[in-house]
Amino acid sequence: MVNFRLSDEQEALRESVQDFAREQVAPVIAEHYERKTFPYDLVRQMGKMGLFGLPFPEEHGGMGGDYFALCLALEELARVDSSVAITLEAAVSLGAMPIYRFGTDEQREQWLPRLTSGEALAAFGLTEPGAGSDAGGTTTRAVLDESTNEWVINGAKAFITNSGTDITCLITVMAVTGRTPEGGKELSTIIVPSGTPGLTVAPGYSKVGWCASDTHELSFDDVRVPAGNLLGQRGRGYAQFLRILDEGRIAIAALATGLAQGCVDESISYARERQAFGSSIGKYQSIQFMIADMEMRAYGSRMFYYDAAARLIDGGDFKHQAALAKLFASEAAMDNARYASQVHGGYGFMNESAVGRFYRDAKILEIGEGTSEVQRMIIARRLGL
């Protein structure tokens, strides 16, 4: 029979991250959120805990764990705050993972020790102002200048997480590098170090949610990097990014599960304390039913991402399960945030309340790393439709 119980080691990790989230993140995150400041101190603490190195081998400075360990950490962080959770998720699954999966030995030695320690962050340069779900619509171009053996990059990227912090060290950029034999776009991935001349990081976005995370638009104006900064095989950029996105969807599902469970946690606590008509509101069946439904969605989300992560770790096909997990968990998070706001009444509409932040943070989960519509396309195609 399938056993979803955590091992002693996994439970210890979960509890350590839970304690960190409650004791270190919870007291300070509201102020970061309101001021829209990046929580560098929390990032440093997560680095010391080894969270940025969870799924990487020790030889690269990692903790020797696996992708499921990362997901457990993301769930516990998001039970308290999603800005901190997405900072970790993007840094690991979108930032460092492409270097680990597709980089040369030299590239891994150059970048991974700092990335896995949390001393530096990397960003994932896929989305463009005119190319989101349709990544094949990429217009950023990279031309190889054979006289200098350099890539010359021109274009723009949008909504790039961790791209403008003081500790961002690189952006992996997908660009058109030529034409395929069939006449289509040849897409490749190129490492662009932060501070490279011609790379401009726009001011941070004014966002509805994830207000303590770092997100920018980037522009590339004759950005020159060595030919050796090509990540993986030329022309395989699209396939590389699809693999990274499939993995990332499991991580987002874990994050969404954490937000959904956080809504349950906050609603139970509030329902026990809030008095109305001579009794705590938790004694009223209408409130009980809402919280029961919320718990059902959070539990279901957890089972979805547990299964998808297990398939990834076992080396099997997990694309279908990743899409199912991401779709179910992100919509569960959105529904739970709405229910939690209803349980809290007017307090749920205040930005300083945890559920107010949950509500603002939940919507992006149905959009980022593949919209709900994209997930349904993937699922339908796997069903032969």
BELURSUL-V660262 format. One record per residue. N is the residue number from 1. RES is the residue in one letter. SS is DSSP state (2 for helix, 1 for strand, 0 for the rest). PHI is phi in degrees with one decimal (* if undefined). BURIAL is b if it has 16 or more other ideal C-beta (glycine too) atoms within 10 Angstrom, else e. Layout:
n={N N}
res={RES RES}
ss={SS SS}
phi={PHI PHI}
burial={BURIAL BURIAL}
This chain:
n={1 2 3 4 5 6 7 8 9 10 11 12 13 14 15 16 17 18 19 20 21 22 23 24 25 26 27 28 29 30 31 32 33 34 35 36 37 38 39 40 41 42 43 44 45 46 47 48 49 50 51 52 53 54 55 56 57 58 59 60 61 62 63 64 65 66 67 68 69 70 71 72 73 74 75 76 77 78 79 80 81 82 83 84 85 86 87 88 89 90 91 92 93 94 95 96 97 98 99 100 101 102 103 104 105 106 107 108 109 110 111 112 113 114 115 116 117 118 119 120 121 122 123 124 125 126 127 128 129 130 131 132 133 134 135 136 137 138 139 140 141 142 143 144 145 146 147 148 149 150 151 152 153 154 155 156 157 158 159 160 161 162 163 164 165 166 167 168 169 170 171 172 173 174 175 176 177 178 179 180 181 182 183 184 185 186 187 188 189 190 191 192 193 194 195 196 197 198 199 200 201 202 203 204 205 206 207 208 209 210 211 212 213 214 215 216 217 218 219 220 221 222 223 224 225 226 227 228 229 230 231 232 233 234 235 236 237 238 239 240 241 242 243 244 245 246 247 248 249 250 251 252 253 254 255 256 257 258 259 260 261 262 263 264 265 266 267 268 269 270 271 272 273 274 275 276 277 278 279 280 281 282 283 284 285 286 287 288 289 290 291 292 293 294 295 296 297 298 299 300 301 302 303 304 305 306 307 308 309 310 311 312 313 314 315 316 317 318 319 320 321 322 323 324 325 326 327 328 329 330 331 332 333 334 335 336 337 338 339 340 341 342 343 344 345 346 347 348 349 350 351 352 353 354 355 356 357 358 359 360 361 362 363 364 365 366 367 368 369 370 371 372 373 374 375 376 377 378 379 380 381 382 383 384 385}
res={M V N F R L S D E Q E A L R E S V Q D F A R E Q V A P V I A E H Y E R K T F P Y D L V R Q M G K M G L F G L P F P E E H G G M G G D Y F A L C L A L E E L A R V D S S V A I T L E A A V S L G A M P I Y R F G T D E Q R E Q W L P R L T S G E A L A A F G L T E P G A G S D A G G T T T R A V L D E S T N E W V I N G A K A F I T N S G T D I T C L I T V M A V T G R T P E G G K E L S T I I V P S G T P G L T V A P G Y S K V G W C A S D T H E L S F D D V R V P A G N L L G Q R G R G Y A Q F L R I L D E G R I A I A A L A T G L A Q G C V D E S I S Y A R E R Q A F G S S I G K Y Q S I Q F M I A D M E M R A Y G S R M F Y Y D A A A R L I D G G D F K H Q A A L A K L F A S E A A M D N A R Y A S Q V H G G Y G F M N E S A V G R F Y R D A K I L E I G E G T S E V Q R M I I A R R L G L}
ss={0 0 0 0 0 0 0 2 2 2 2 2 2 2 2 2 2 2 2 2 2 2 2 2 2 2 2 2 2 2 2 2 2 2 2 0 0 0 0 2 2 2 2 2 2 2 2 2 2 0 2 2 2 0 0 0 0 2 2 2 0 0 0 0 0 0 2 2 2 2 2 2 2 2 2 2 2 2 0 0 0 2 2 2 2 2 2 2 2 2 2 2 2 2 2 2 2 2 2 2 2 2 0 0 2 2 2 2 2 2 2 2 2 2 2 2 2 0 0 0 1 1 1 1 1 0 0 1 0 0 1 0 0 0 2 2 2 0 0 0 1 1 1 1 1 0 0 0 0 1 1 1 1 1 1 1 1 1 1 1 1 0 0 0 0 0 0 1 1 1 1 1 1 1 1 1 1 1 1 0 0 0 0 0 1 1 1 1 1 1 1 1 1 0 0 0 0 0 1 1 1 0 0 0 0 0 0 0 0 0 0 0 0 0 1 1 1 1 1 1 1 1 1 1 1 1 2 2 2 1 1 0 0 0 0 0 2 2 2 2 2 2 2 2 2 2 2 2 2 2 2 2 2 2 2 2 2 2 2 2 2 2 2 2 2 2 2 2 2 2 2 2 2 0 1 1 0 0 1 1 2 2 2 0 2 2 2 2 2 2 2 2 2 2 2 2 2 2 2 2 2 2 2 2 2 2 2 2 2 2 2 2 2 0 0 0 0 0 2 2 2 2 2 2 2 2 2 2 2 2 2 2 2 2 2 2 2 2 2 2 2 2 2 2 2 2 2 2 2 0 0 0 0 2 2 2 2 2 2 2 2 2 2 2 2 2 0 0 0 0 0 2 2 2 2 2 2 2 2 2 2 2 0 0 0}
phi={* -71.7 -120.1 -99.3 -72.2 -78.0 -71.1 -59.1 -65.5 -65.9 -65.4 -64.4 -62.1 -57.5 -67.3 -66.6 -72.0 -59.4 -62.7 -61.0 -62.9 -76.1 -91.2 -108.4 -79.4 -54.5 -69.1 -117.1 -70.7 -61.0 -67.8 -59.0 -62.9 -69.1 -85.3 58.7 -107.3 -82.3 -83.4 -58.0 -64.4 -66.0 -63.0 -61.3 -65.5 -65.1 -62.7 -65.0 -76.0 86.3 -66.9 -72.3 -105.2 -51.6 -92.9 -109.2 -64.7 -62.9 -63.4 -106.2 88.6 -84.6 -97.8 75.4 -91.2 -141.7 -67.2 -64.9 -60.8 -59.9 -63.0 -60.6 -64.9 -63.6 -61.3 -67.6 -63.6 -71.3 -63.3 -109.4 -158.5 -88.3 -63.4 -66.9 -64.1 -71.5 -61.2 -67.4 -59.1 -67.4 -65.9 -91.6 -74.6 -104.1 -92.4 -81.9 -61.2 -59.9 -64.5 -67.8 -70.1 -121.4 -75.6 -75.4 -58.2 -65.4 -65.9 -63.9 -64.6 -73.4 -108.3 -64.3 -55.5 -73.3 -71.9 -74.3 -89.0 82.1 -69.1 -139.1 -119.9 -121.0 -119.5 -114.9 -94.0 -110.3 -65.1 -123.8 -54.9 -116.3 -147.0 -108.1 -60.5 -89.3 -63.7 -67.2 -86.2 -52.8 -115.1 -58.0 -120.8 -131.1 -114.2 -83.4 -85.1 -69.2 -70.6 -115.5 57.6 -130.7 -83.2 -114.2 -110.0 -137.9 151.8 -150.3 -127.9 -130.0 60.0 -94.9 -76.3 63.8 -92.4 -132.0 -77.6 -68.7 -112.5 -69.5 -110.6 -161.6 -127.1 -86.8 -115.0 -89.3 -143.4 -78.2 -113.1 158.5 -121.1 -77.8 -56.7 -84.8 96.2 -84.2 -77.1 -90.5 -108.8 -132.9 -112.6 -131.1 -82.4 -116.7 -65.4 -60.8 85.0 -63.1 -54.1 96.1 -87.7 -117.0 -100.7 -71.2 -56.0 -60.4 -68.9 -91.2 -105.8 -67.3 -134.3 49.4 -73.6 -103.9 -105.5 -106.4 -142.0 -141.7 -93.7 -120.8 -127.9 -124.1 -120.7 52.3 -73.8 -111.6 -135.7 -58.7 -57.7 -68.8 -82.5 -59.5 -100.0 76.8 -78.5 -60.7 86.2 -106.3 -60.2 -66.0 -63.5 -61.5 -69.1 -63.6 -62.2 -63.0 -67.6 -59.6 -65.1 -61.7 -66.9 -67.5 -63.9 -65.8 -61.7 -65.0 -61.5 -62.7 -61.2 -61.3 -62.5 -60.9 -71.3 -60.5 -63.2 -64.2 -55.6 -67.0 -70.0 -62.1 -61.0 -68.3 -64.5 -75.9 -93.3 -71.2 -101.7 -153.1 56.9 82.7 -153.8 -66.8 -67.6 -67.5 -87.8 -90.2 -62.0 -62.7 -71.6 -57.7 -66.9 -62.4 -69.2 -62.5 -64.1 -63.2 -63.3 -59.2 -67.4 -64.9 -64.7 -61.5 -60.5 -63.6 -64.5 -62.1 -76.8 -57.9 -64.4 -63.2 -64.7 -62.1 -66.6 -60.6 -64.1 -74.8 83.4 -91.6 -76.6 -127.9 -58.4 -62.5 -67.5 -64.6 -65.8 -60.7 -63.9 -64.6 -64.2 -63.7 -68.6 -67.3 -73.1 -64.2 -63.1 -64.7 -64.8 -65.7 -64.0 -67.0 -63.7 -63.0 -63.1 -67.2 -60.7 -81.3 60.0 -60.6 -65.4 -71.1 -96.0 -92.5 -63.0 -74.8 -80.2 -61.3 -70.8 -62.7 -68.5 -57.8 -63.5 -70.8 -82.4 -69.6 -61.2 -63.2 -67.1 -86.6 -120.0 -65.0 55.0 104.1 -63.5 -59.7 -66.6 -64.3 -61.9 -65.7 -61.6 -62.0 -64.1 -62.8 -64.9 -66.6 -84.9 86.9 -96.5}
burial={e e e e e e e e e e e e b b e e b b e b b e e b b e e e b b e b b e e b e b b e e b b e e b b e b b b b b b b b e e e b b b b e b b b b b b b b b b b b b b b b b b b b b b b b b b b b b b b b b b b b e b b e e e b b e b b b b b b b e b e b b b b b b b b b e e b b e e b e e b e b b b e b e e e e e b b b b b b b b b b b b b b b b e b b b b b b b b b b b e e e e e e e b b b b b b b b b b e b e e b e b e e b b e b e b b b b b b b b b b b b e e b e b e e e b b b b e b b b b b e b b e b b b b b b b b b b b b b b b b b b b b b b b b b b e b b e e b e e e e e e b b e e e e b e e b b e e b b e b b e e b b e b b b b b b b b b e e e e e b b b b b b b b b b b b b b b b b b b b b b b b e b b e e e b e e e e b b b b b b b b b b b b b b e b b b b b e b b e e b b e e e e e e}
